[in-house]
Amino acid sequence: MMGDKEGLSRGYDLLEVEEQLTATSLYIRESQNLTQAELAKLVGTSQANISKLENGKLNPTVAFLKKFARACDTKLNIYLR
């Protein structure tokens, strides 16, 4: 059974990942001078989904992140530690 400290630590780790994802996705889009609508068209999704991603309200699949990376001509790297 998970102790309180371990559960809190795991919760903070998840928040950190979400914050990094939102900050990185916003940075990539802005550095390429794309609007959310333009990026959405390249990814094959809606502008609302790009907004949700940047606001931490979307739990994207790996497939979605691959499309995002491809649309932005970047690489997707996932690290487990």
N, C-alpha and C positions, 0 to 999 in steps of 0.2 A: 504494500500500500504506500502511496506517495505521501510524504510528510508535508506540512505546511510550507516550510522553507523551499523544498524542492518544487512544489506547485507554483509558488510565487516566482521562483527563478525561471521556470519554464514559461510562465506568463510574460515576464519581462523579455525573455528571448524572442517570443513571438511578436511582441510589440516592436522590438528592435528591427526584426526582419521586415515587418510591414512598413515601418518608417523609412527604412532604407529603400524599399521598393517604390514607395510613393515619391520620395525625393529624387531617386534616380530616374524614374520615368518622366517626371516633370523636367528635370535638367536636360535629358536627352531631347525631348520634344522642343524645348525652348532653344537649345543650342543649334538645332536644325531649322529654326525659324518657321516651325509648323504650328498651325492652329490645331485645336483639338479636332475640329471637323476634318481638316486635311489629313491628320494622322489616322483618324478613324477610317477614312476611305482607303488609305494604304494598308491598314491592318485588316480591313474587312469587317468592321464592327461599327457600332454607333458612337456618336460624339458623347453620348451619356455614359457609355462604358469607359471611355478615356477619362472623362471627368471623375467617375467613381474610382478608377485606378489611382489617379493623382490625389484623391482625397481619402484614400484608404478604406473605401467602402465597397471595393470589389475584391473578391478572393479569386484571382486569376488562375487558370489552369496552366500547366507547363506549355501546352499547345498554344494558348493565347500569348504567353510570353515569348514563344518562338516566333510567332507572327509579328509581334511588336518589334522584336529585335531585328528580324528580317526587313521589316518596313523602314526601320531607322538605320539600316546598314551597320548594325552593331552585332556583337556576339552575346549570347546568353550563357552565363557561367553560373552554375549552382554548386555551392560548397556545403558539405555537411561536416561538422566538426564535433 
